[in-house]
């Protein structure tokens, strides 16, 4: 129990605050997992449009086709503060390179890569070597 003041004890944290923090953190993790789901289960709609844009500008190297902003709560629901790479592995159960290689398998003649800036993951495309 915390210090006792003239109005009663001062608590460091209450059970209600802990439950609220955990629920909010879990929602953030679930939202981030949904954002990264495009790498786990690629669809055809948005990516085809971005690939056509890439073609229209002459196929520049490492053209950005997906931007995935993440929340990355600190700490995670298990109480551990993670780097972005560790966080992605934590919520997807796979490392980012494996996710990109799996995503790559859905496309021919294109090479995908990723970059991370802050809490945002960018998926880039280049022409694959012939």
Backbone as ProteinMPNN parsed JSONL, in Angstrom:
{"seq_chain_A": "XXXXXXXXXXXXXXXXXXXXXXXXXXXXXXXXXXXXXXXXXXXXXXXXXXXXXXXXXXXXXXXXXXXXXXXXXXXXXXXXXXXXXXXXXXXXXXXXXXXXXXXXXXXXXXXXXXXXXXXXXXXXXXXXXX", "coords_chain_A": {"N_chain_A": [[0.845, -1.165, 0.0], [0.432, 2.289, -0.623], [1.771, 5.508, 0.453], [0.229, 7.138, 3.246], [-1.993, 9.728, 3.184], [-3.609, 12.845, 4.072], [-6.067, 12.416, 2.985], [-6.302, 9.751, 2.734], [-4.867, 6.59, 1.57], [-2.26, 6.744, -0.947], [-2.14, 5.308, -3.94], [0.049, 3.392, -5.988], [-0.784, 2.022, -8.235], [-3.982, 0.967, -9.295], [-6.192, -1.884, -9.353], [-8.163, -1.553, -11.291], [-6.915, 0.342, -12.988], [-4.767, -1.192, -13.886], [-6.063, -3.282, -15.288], [-7.315, -1.745, -17.27], [-5.043, -0.673, -18.594], [-3.838, -3.049, -19.516], [-5.868, -4.034, -21.231], [-5.986, -1.957, -23.147], [-3.385, -2.074, -24.176], [-3.396, -4.654, -25.253], [-5.345, -4.306, -27.253], [-3.925, -2.546, -28.91], [-1.813, -4.201, -29.736], [-3.294, -6.173, -31.113], [-4.368, -4.598, -33.157], [-2.014, -3.85, -34.498], [-1.159, -6.357, -35.358], [-3.209, -6.957, -37.171], [-2.674, -4.955, -39.043], [-0.217, -5.852, -40.058], [-1.096, -8.141, -41.211], [-1.43, -8.148, -43.956], [0.993, -8.97, -44.952], [1.024, -11.573, -44.101], [-1.198, -12.725, -45.306], [-1.496, -12.052, -48.305], [-3.507, -9.992, -50.356], [-5.123, -9.086, -53.44], [-6.072, -6.591, -54.372], [-5.242, -3.744, -53.381], [-2.425, -3.96, -53.621], [-2.019, -4.55, -56.302], [-2.766, -2.162, -57.554], [-0.776, -0.433, -56.517], [1.467, -1.66, -57.633], [0.996, -1.222, -60.32], [1.228, 1.544, -60.354], [3.961, 1.709, -59.806], [4.976, 0.559, -62.148], [4.139, 2.534, -63.945], [5.856, 4.624, -63.418], [8.243, 3.801, -64.331], [9.504, 1.587, -63.081], [11.241, 2.084, -60.697], [14.013, 1.361, -58.491], [13.515, -0.217, -55.353], [10.875, 0.757, -54.786], [8.294, 2.128, -52.887], [5.571, 0.254, -51.84], [3.826, -0.501, -49.837], [2.785, 0.857, -46.768], [3.002, 0.467, -43.409], [1.941, 1.553, -40.571], [2.631, 1.152, -37.156], [1.625, 0.723, -33.718], [3.049, -0.215, -31.476], [3.149, -0.843, -28.406], [4.65, 0.05, -25.257], [5.45, -1.207, -22.245], [4.912, -4.462, -23.837], [1.976, -6.628, -23.676], [2.904, -8.72, -22.149], [4.652, -7.527, -20.467], [7.174, -6.928, -21.388], [9.463, -4.71, -22.888], [10.03, -4.109, -26.23], [12.229, -4.073, -29.109], [11.564, -2.823, -32.436], [11.861, -4.888, -34.39], [11.826, -7.188, -32.754], [9.295, -6.87, -31.652], [7.607, -7.175, -33.899], [8.091, -9.871, -34.452], [7.08, -10.935, -32.083], [4.271, -10.336, -32.207], [3.482, -11.515, -34.614], [4.492, -14.029, -34.648], [6.596, -14.663, -36.24], [9.634, -13.748, -37.927], [10.402, -10.589, -39.523], [11.799, -10.811, -41.95], [11.221, -13.422, -42.812], [8.476, -13.116, -43.175], [8.459, -11.303, -45.333], [9.788, -12.79, -47.31], [7.942, -14.87, -47.605], [5.763, -13.385, -48.545], [6.884, -12.524, -50.925], [6.781, -14.87, -52.429], [4.368, -14.867, -53.741], [4.575, -13.409, -56.01], [5.983, -12.904, -59.232], [9.074, -12.177, -60.82], [9.591, -9.936, -59.362], [11.174, -8.308, -56.651], [10.937, -8.086, -53.234], [11.499, -5.958, -50.427], [12.121, -4.65, -47.132], [11.867, -1.731, -45.075], [12.361, -0.034, -42.013], [11.2, 2.668, -40.221], [11.198, 4.369, -37.398], [8.158, 3.648, -35.942], [7.067, 2.559, -38.207], [6.624, 0.306, -40.856], [7.858, -0.249, -44.035], [7.143, -1.603, -47.177], [8.937, -2.444, -49.964], [9.483, -2.6, -53.529], [11.374, -4.032, -56.183], [12.677, -4.657, -59.472], [13.274, -8.047, -60.113], [16.414, -9.718, -60.397], [17.365, -10.917, -63.565]], "CA_chain_A": [[0.0, 0.0, 0.0], [1.197, 3.532, -0.737], [1.795, 6.421, 1.593], [-1.068, 7.581, 3.728], [-2.104, 11.187, 3.258], [-4.746, 13.303, 4.857], [-7.315, 11.925, 2.376], [-6.227, 8.304, 2.609], [-3.654, 6.079, 0.931], [-1.946, 7.09, -2.326], [-1.764, 4.05, -4.578], [0.892, 3.431, -7.189], [-1.666, 1.572, -9.307], [-5.15, 0.221, -8.835], [-6.552, -3.017, -10.203], [-8.889, -1.01, -12.445], [-5.929, 0.935, -13.897], [-4.007, -2.292, -14.476], [-6.929, -3.934, -16.275], [-7.477, -0.809, -18.398], [-3.77, -0.63, -19.32], [-3.668, -4.328, -20.21], [-6.837, -4.089, -22.331], [-5.559, -0.995, -24.168], [-2.174, -2.623, -24.785], [-3.819, -5.805, -26.068], [-5.995, -3.753, -28.443], [-2.856, -2.017, -29.765], [-1.136, -5.361, -30.336], [-4.22, -6.772, -32.084], [-4.434, -3.674, -34.289], [-0.757, -3.977, -35.234], [-1.163, -7.669, -36.033], [-4.099, -6.803, -38.319], [-1.944, -4.15, -40.02], [0.797, -6.707, -40.683], [-1.758, -9.294, -41.818], [-1.249, -8.081, -45.403], [2.171, -9.778, -45.258], [0.699, -12.965, -43.818], [-2.238, -13.15, -46.252], [-1.582, -10.998, -49.324], [-4.654, -9.918, -51.241], [-4.717, -8.611, -54.761], [-6.595, -5.265, -54.687], [-4.384, -2.576, -53.174], [-1.059, -4.166, -54.092], [-2.007, -4.452, -57.768], [-2.794, -0.735, -57.864], [0.553, 0.114, -56.223], [2.41, -2.201, -58.613], [0.747, -0.509, -61.579], [1.86, 2.859, -60.169], [5.396, 1.451, -59.936], [5.227, 0.386, -63.584], [3.906, 3.805, -64.647], [6.979, 5.534, -63.193], [9.449, 3.204, -64.895], [10.069, 0.535, -62.221], [12.419, 2.473, -59.912], [14.506, 0.43, -57.473], [12.969, -0.07, -53.996], [9.684, 1.615, -54.81], [7.406, 1.839, -51.762], [4.232, -0.195, -52.222], [2.985, -0.616, -48.643], [3.198, 1.546, -45.558], [2.286, -0.153, -42.302], [2.241, 2.197, -39.291], [2.315, 0.334, -35.985], [1.548, 1.438, -32.442], [4.099, -0.802, -30.639], [3.068, -0.404, -27.002], [5.83, -0.173, -24.419], [5.821, -2.535, -22.685], [3.854, -5.298, -24.423], [1.073, -7.199, -22.664], [3.653, -9.62, -21.271], [5.509, -6.722, -19.61], [8.508, -6.759, -21.977], [9.638, -3.644, -23.878], [10.723, -4.73, -27.352], [12.616, -3.322, -30.297], [10.574, -3.01, -33.486], [12.002, -6.23, -34.974], [11.344, -8.16, -31.761], [7.854, -6.679, -31.525], [6.968, -7.805, -35.06], [8.165, -11.319, -34.206], [6.184, -11.231, -30.96], [2.844, -10.32, -32.55], [3.18, -12.341, -35.792], [5.122, -15.338, -34.424], [7.546, -14.852, -37.327], [10.467, -12.564, -38.11], [9.997, -9.772, -40.666], [12.406, -11.328, -43.179], [10.416, -14.583, -43.218], [7.21, -12.586, -43.686], [8.698, -10.706, -46.651], [10.087, -13.895, -48.231], [6.663, -15.533, -47.874], [5.012, -12.448, -49.398], [7.586, -12.586, -52.216], [6.409, -16.085, -53.163], [3.123, -14.622, -54.472], [4.863, -12.52, -57.141], [7.066, -13.355, -60.098], [9.828, -11.116, -61.466], [9.679, -8.796, -58.458], [11.898, -8.559, -55.411], [10.434, -7.234, -52.163], [12.357, -5.7, -49.277], [11.44, -3.81, -46.144], [12.615, -0.778, -44.262], [11.637, 0.383, -40.812], [11.533, 4.017, -39.766], [10.378, 4.564, -36.196], [7.163, 2.59, -35.772], [6.441, 2.299, -39.498], [7.265, -0.663, -41.733], [7.627, 0.028, -45.453], [7.447, -2.701, -48.089], [9.437, -1.884, -51.22], [9.606, -3.543, -54.627], [12.342, -3.788, -57.242], [12.703, -5.726, -60.466], [14.161, -9.135, -59.752], [17.491, -9.962, -61.352], [16.944, -11.891, -64.585]], "C_chain_A": [[0.893, 1.232, 0.0], [1.176, 4.343, 0.534], [0.38, 6.822, 1.979], [-1.045, 9.097, 3.842], [-3.306, 11.557, 4.072], [-6.064, 12.806, 4.268], [-7.299, 10.416, 2.193], [-4.976, 7.883, 1.861], [-3.509, 6.583, -0.512], [-1.416, 5.824, -2.988], [-0.884, 4.29, -5.791], [0.062, 3.028, -8.396], [-2.832, 0.819, -8.689], [-5.401, -0.933, -9.792], [-7.292, -2.525, -11.447], [-7.926, -0.395, -13.467], [-5.129, -0.151, -14.618], [-4.812, -2.996, -15.564], [-7.101, -3.038, -17.498], [-6.207, -0.744, -19.238], [-3.581, -1.907, -20.13], [-4.608, -4.411, -21.413], [-6.436, -3.154, -23.474], [-4.326, -1.516, -24.905], [-2.514, -3.789, -25.687], [-4.506, -5.325, -27.346], [-4.963, -3.204, -29.418], [-2.129, -3.155, -30.47], [-2.017, -6.023, -31.398], [-4.335, -5.905, -33.336], [-3.176, -3.79, -35.149], [-0.679, -5.305, -35.975], [-2.061, -7.609, -37.268], [-3.427, -5.991, -39.425], [-0.933, -5.002, -40.772], [0.201, -7.924, -41.381], [-1.611, -9.314, -43.335], [-0.021, -8.894, -45.822], [1.907, -11.265, -45.044], [-0.27, -13.544, -44.843], [-2.413, -12.089, -47.33], [-2.855, -11.111, -50.161], [-4.206, -9.344, -52.566], [-5.073, -7.152, -55.023], [-5.608, -4.124, -54.585], [-2.991, -2.766, -53.758], [-1.002, -4.081, -55.613], [-1.991, -2.988, -58.198], [-1.419, -0.118, -57.649], [1.596, -0.405, -57.216], [2.218, -1.545, -59.98], [1.325, 0.904, -61.515], [3.371, 2.745, -60.349], [5.78, 1.316, -61.411], [5.12, 1.725, -64.314], [5.039, 4.813, -64.462], [8.311, 4.9, -63.588], [10.177, 2.199, -64.023], [11.309, 0.968, -61.434], [12.739, 1.429, -58.838], [13.933, 0.788, -56.099], [11.84, 0.945, -53.922], [8.747, 1.189, -53.682], [6.005, 1.457, -52.219], [3.292, -0.363, -51.034], [3.614, 0.161, -47.503], [2.343, 1.002, -44.422], [2.676, 0.502, -40.98], [1.774, 1.32, -38.13], [2.312, 1.203, -34.731], [2.725, 1.044, -31.545], [4.052, -0.284, -29.204], [4.341, -0.77, -26.246], [5.41, -0.159, -22.972], [4.645, -3.256, -23.322], [3.007, -5.897, -23.299], [1.784, -8.162, -21.721], [4.648, -8.878, -20.393], [6.899, -6.462, -20.167], [8.487, -5.622, -22.994], [10.512, -4.21, -24.992], [11.156, -3.72, -28.398], [11.555, -3.597, -31.368], [10.661, -4.418, -34.097], [11.488, -7.308, -34.018], [9.834, -8.08, -31.599], [7.112, -7.351, -32.678], [6.967, -9.317, -34.89], [7.186, -11.739, -33.114], [4.718, -11.306, -31.401], [2.5, -11.214, -33.746], [3.677, -13.777, -35.643], [6.087, -15.686, -35.559], [8.413, -13.597, -37.446], [10.089, -11.864, -39.415], [10.578, -10.309, -41.972], [11.627, -12.529, -43.689], [9.082, -14.13, -43.79], [7.371, -12.04, -45.104], [8.999, -11.794, -47.685], [8.802, -14.65, -48.58], [5.814, -14.671, -48.813], [5.571, -12.503, -50.819], [7.104, -13.766, -53.064], [5.117, -15.924, -53.971], [3.342, -13.803, -55.745], [6.05, -13.057, -57.934], [7.75, -12.147, -60.749], [9.997, -9.865, -60.626], [10.396, -9.219, -57.189], [11.402, -7.576, -54.36], [11.47, -7.114, -51.055], [11.566, -4.839, -48.308], [12.419, -2.81, -45.563], [11.727, -0.419, -43.076], [12.136, 1.762, -40.435], [10.62, 4.309, -38.587], [9.455, 3.378, -36.002], [6.448, 2.26, -37.079], [7.281, 1.33, -40.311], [6.87, -0.318, -43.162], [8.012, -1.207, -46.246], [7.771, -2.083, -49.435], [9.548, -2.978, -52.265], [10.672, -3.074, -55.61], [12.164, -4.895, -58.275], [13.675, -6.79, -60.001], [15.237, -9.283, -60.82], [17.059, -11.094, -62.289], [17.739, -13.158, -64.517]], "O_chain_A": [[1.988, 1.211, 0.562], [0.636, 3.921, 1.556], [-0.532, 6.841, 1.153], [-0.186, 9.672, 4.511], [-3.949, 10.706, 4.687], [-7.076, 12.774, 4.967], [-8.196, 9.862, 1.559], [-4.121, 8.713, 1.552], [-4.501, 6.815, -1.204], [-0.349, 5.331, -2.621], [-1.054, 5.267, -6.521], [0.188, 3.626, -9.464], [-2.68, 0.123, -7.685], [-4.882, -0.951, -10.908], [-7.062, -3.035, -12.544], [-8.095, -0.586, -14.672], [-4.85, -0.039, -15.812], [-4.289, -3.272, -16.644], [-7.042, -3.514, -18.632], [-6.28, -0.757, -20.466], [-3.205, -1.851, -21.301], [-4.189, -4.817, -22.497], [-6.539, -3.526, -24.642], [-4.241, -1.407, -26.128], [-1.967, -3.899, -26.784], [-4.269, -5.885, -28.417], [-5.106, -3.376, -30.629], [-1.86, -3.076, -31.668], [-1.529, -6.392, -32.466], [-4.392, -6.426, -34.45], [-3.257, -3.824, -36.377], [-0.184, -5.363, -37.101], [-1.705, -8.158, -38.31], [-3.586, -6.298, -40.606], [-0.807, -4.887, -41.991], [0.913, -8.658, -42.067], [-1.661, -10.383, -43.943], [0.009, -9.446, -46.922], [2.491, -12.111, -45.72], [-0.173, -14.717, -45.205], [-3.365, -11.31, -47.285], [-3.224, -12.196, -50.611], [-3.011, -9.14, -52.78], [-4.413, -6.52, -55.848], [-5.178, -3.588, -55.606], [-2.43, -1.832, -54.331], [-0.018, -3.582, -56.159], [-1.265, -2.626, -59.124], [-0.939, 0.636, -58.496], [2.507, 0.33, -57.598], [3.187, -1.339, -60.712], [1.853, 1.405, -62.508], [3.987, 3.603, -60.981], [6.775, 1.883, -61.861], [5.922, 2.014, -65.202], [5.173, 5.748, -65.251], [9.377, 5.399, -63.226], [11.373, 1.981, -64.217], [12.334, 0.289, -61.493], [11.86, 0.718, -58.352], [13.876, 1.962, -55.732], [11.856, 1.864, -53.104], [8.445, 0.003, -53.545], [5.33, 2.232, -52.898], [2.074, -0.365, -51.212], [4.828, 0.123, -47.302], [1.114, 1.068, -44.467], [3.628, 0.068, -40.332], [0.653, 0.812, -38.135], [2.919, 2.273, -34.695], [3.332, 1.912, -30.918], [4.82, 0.604, -28.831], [5.01, -1.757, -26.551], [5.019, 0.909, -22.501], [3.527, -2.741, -23.352], [3.292, -5.694, -22.119], [1.313, -8.396, -20.608], [5.409, -9.503, -19.655], [7.725, -5.841, -19.497], [7.61, -5.568, -23.856], [11.599, -4.727, -24.736], [10.547, -2.662, -28.56], [10.74, -4.507, -31.215], [9.634, -5.066, -34.296], [10.793, -8.233, -34.437], [9.169, -9.102, -31.429], [6.102, -8.021, -32.461], [5.959, -9.974, -35.153], [6.541, -12.783, -33.218], [4.002, -12.23, -31.017], [1.35, -11.631, -33.886], [3.313, -14.644, -36.438], [6.363, -16.859, -35.809], [7.968, -12.503, -37.1], [9.518, -12.487, -40.311], [9.908, -10.262, -43.003], [11.395, -12.641, -44.893], [8.605, -14.691, -44.776], [6.529, -12.28, -45.969], [8.515, -11.724, -48.814], [8.603, -15.028, -49.734], [5.22, -15.179, -49.764], [4.818, -12.526, -51.792], [7.03, -13.659, -54.288], [4.81, -16.774, -54.806], [2.39, -13.533, -56.478], [7.0, -13.596, -57.366], [7.081, -11.207, -61.178], [10.489, -8.847, -61.114], [10.241, -10.344, -56.715], [11.443, -6.364, -54.575], [12.221, -8.051, -50.782], [10.477, -4.361, -48.627], [13.631, -3.021, -45.563], [10.5, -0.497, -43.147], [13.341, 1.997, -40.339], [9.412, 4.477, -38.755], [9.909, 2.237, -35.908], [5.336, 1.733, -37.056], [8.493, 1.501, -40.443], [5.692, -0.121, -43.461], [9.072, -1.793, -46.024], [6.991, -1.303, -49.982], [9.691, -4.153, -51.926], [10.846, -1.877, -55.838], [11.576, -5.937, -57.988], [14.776, -6.477, -59.546], [15.002, -9.01, -61.997], [16.47, -12.087, -61.862], [17.508, -14.075, -65.305]]}, "name": "protein", "num_of_chains": 1, "seq": "XXXXXXXXXXXXXXXXXXXXXXXXXXXXXXXXXXXXXXXXXXXXXXXXXXXXXXXXXXXXXXXXXXXXXXXXXXXXXXXXXXXXXXXXXXXXXXXXXXXXXXXXXXXXXXXXXXXXXXXXXXXXXXXXXX"}
